[in-house]
Amino acid sequence: MHSQINFGYPWPIGYAHLILAAVLLAILGLGWVFHWRKPLLVLLGLASVWALAAWTIVRFAIDINGRATLPTQAFLPSGAGQVLDMGAGTGRSTLMVLEARPRATVVSLDLFGASYEQHFGQPPAGESTVDEGRAALMRNLRAAGVQQRATIQPGDMRHMPLDSDSFDAVVSAYAIDHLSGDGITQALGEANRVLKPGGQFLLIVLAKDFWLQFTFGPLVAHSHMIAANFWDRKLRDAGFTILEDGTQPATKFVLARKDTGHPRMPL
């Protein structure tokens, strides 16, 4: 059943480094046979080692097309409640929550717009991105056997069509960091608005750490990945108290709680 899950990230993310390594090794072999100059052979050898190492990191450390696990067990420790997934995409973070918290339900929200097409491709001719995005997400939910505990809601995370104080927890993984400027402020403010008093917010974003820079260099450059305290500060400004933060390969996560002692800053 789980083998049917497909998060839809394009093949170059997972296999480009491996293909590059094969090409480099072939050229290195050719150069060895024809006795090319040693500095060039050394350079080809080092490039091959980098490509293989980068593919290993992508496949086993970052594993963007693999199943995600909660970065902290402090998220929704009761194991039950209504959770919002902001920017759910094809469902990787939705499945992460539903599988780790089997008594929880999730509303998976995504705009299914330009950013979705950029990451997962355009829909077939005659199909809308919204319809194709919902179908892809639902296929993954069904493959994991959790479709009964999830609801798909098209919508913009900056202006969510959801009631205030209606969720026990919110998660957003690799989504809000695609926004910039006022968009980030609006999305974090919306997360605060829809949370119940004392509700938790788990924010997961790309981090420009050694893993990402070694593997992709400047090719992956989301906003605000350099300032170490950027997300903590933005969360506090949006009315959250920081409970925990940490890192994983190419990832920063922050667990926060809706601050009931101070009013949320106006947007």
VENNOR-V193591 format. One record per residue. N is the residue number from 1. RES is the residue in three letters. PSI is psi in whole degrees, 0 to 359 (* if undefined). Layout:
BEGIN
n = (N;N)
res = (RES;RES)
psi = (PSI;PSI)
END
This chain:
BEGIN
n = (1;2;3;4;5;6;7;8;9;10;11;12;13;14;15;16;17;18;19;20;21;22;23;24;25;26;27;28;29;30;31;32;33;34;35;36;37;38;39;40;41;42;43;44;45;46;47;48;49;50;51;52;53;54;55;56;57;58;59;60;61;62;63;64;65;66;67;68;69;70;71;72;73;74;75;76;77;78;79;80;81;82;83;84;85;86;87;88;89;90;91;92;93;94;95;96;97;98;99;100;101;102;103;104;105;106;107;108;109;110;111;112;113;114;115;116;117;118;119;120;121;122;123;124;125;126;127;128;129;130;131;132;133;134;135;136;137;138;139;140;141;142;143;144;145;146;147;148;149;150;151;152;153;154;155;156;157;158;159;160;161;162;163;164;165;166;167;168;169;170;171;172;173;174;175;176;177;178;179;180;181;182;183;184;185;186;187;188;189;190;191;192;193;194;195;196;197;198;199;200;201;202;203;204;205;206;207;208;209;210;211;212;213;214;215;216;217;218;219;220;221;222;223;224;225;226;227;228;229;230;231;232;233;234;235;236;237;238;239;240;241;242;243;244;245;246;247;248;249;250;251;252;253;254;255;256;257;258;259;260;261;262;263;264;265;266;267)
res = (MET;HIS;SER;GLN;ILE;ASN;PHE;GLY;TYR;PRO;TRP;PRO;ILE;GLY;TYR;ALA;HIS;LEU;ILE;LEU;ALA;ALA;VAL;LEU;LEU;ALA;ILE;LEU;GLY;LEU;GLY;TRP;VAL;PHE;HIS;TRP;ARG;LYS;PRO;LEU;LEU;VAL;LEU;LEU;GLY;LEU;ALA;SER;VAL;TRP;ALA;LEU;ALA;ALA;TRP;THR;ILE;VAL;ARG;PHE;ALA;ILE;ASP;ILE;ASN;GLY;ARG;ALA;THR;LEU;PRO;THR;GLN;ALA;PHE;LEU;PRO;SER;GLY;ALA;GLY;GLN;VAL;LEU;ASP;MET;GLY;ALA;GLY;THR;GLY;ARG;SER;THR;LEU;MET;VAL;LEU;GLU;ALA;ARG;PRO;ARG;ALA;THR;VAL;VAL;SER;LEU;ASP;LEU;PHE;GLY;ALA;SER;TYR;GLU;GLN;HIS;PHE;GLY;GLN;PRO;PRO;ALA;GLY;GLU;SER;THR;VAL;ASP;GLU;GLY;ARG;ALA;ALA;LEU;MET;ARG;ASN;LEU;ARG;ALA;ALA;GLY;VAL;GLN;GLN;ARG;ALA;THR;ILE;GLN;PRO;GLY;ASP;MET;ARG;HIS;MET;PRO;LEU;ASP;SER;ASP;SER;PHE;ASP;ALA;VAL;VAL;SER;ALA;TYR;ALA;ILE;ASP;HIS;LEU;SER;GLY;ASP;GLY;ILE;THR;GLN;ALA;LEU;GLY;GLU;ALA;ASN;ARG;VAL;LEU;LYS;PRO;GLY;GLY;GLN;PHE;LEU;LEU;ILE;VAL;LEU;ALA;LYS;ASP;PHE;TRP;LEU;GLN;PHE;THR;PHE;GLY;PRO;LEU;VAL;ALA;HIS;SER;HIS;MET;ILE;ALA;ALA;ASN;PHE;TRP;ASP;ARG;LYS;LEU;ARG;ASP;ALA;GLY;PHE;THR;ILE;LEU;GLU;ASP;GLY;THR;GLN;PRO;ALA;THR;LYS;PHE;VAL;LEU;ALA;ARG;LYS;ASP;THR;GLY;HIS;PRO;ARG;MET;PRO;LEU)
psi = (312;338;344;350;131;111;353;8;141;151;330;330;321;333;354;319;324;318;317;319;318;318;315;319;324;317;320;318;319;317;326;317;320;11;52;166;144;317;321;320;319;317;316;322;316;319;323;317;317;315;319;319;319;319;321;319;314;318;319;339;306;310;56;332;6;174;136;151;150;131;346;136;355;352;124;60;338;338;358;158;172;123;141;132;107;117;54;335;232;7;10;314;331;313;323;314;313;325;328;335;82;352;10;158;155;136;118;110;132;147;336;51;218;319;322;314;323;323;327;0;163;153;163;157;132;353;147;153;324;312;317;321;316;320;318;318;315;325;319;322;317;320;327;353;27;14;336;343;14;147;135;127;105;139;159;126;345;341;74;135;56;151;150;152;43;356;142;333;157;140;144;120;119;44;306;332;358;346;177;159;234;332;319;314;317;317;317;323;322;322;318;318;316;348;144;156;128;2;158;149;120;109;127;124;162;143;134;73;188;316;313;317;320;321;315;346;226;3;330;110;81;165;147;34;353;312;116;328;11;309;323;316;317;323;318;319;330;0;28;152;130;126;322;145;158;183;153;170;120;16;140;138;148;127;124;164;142;121;113;355;345;143;147;140;141;149;*)
END
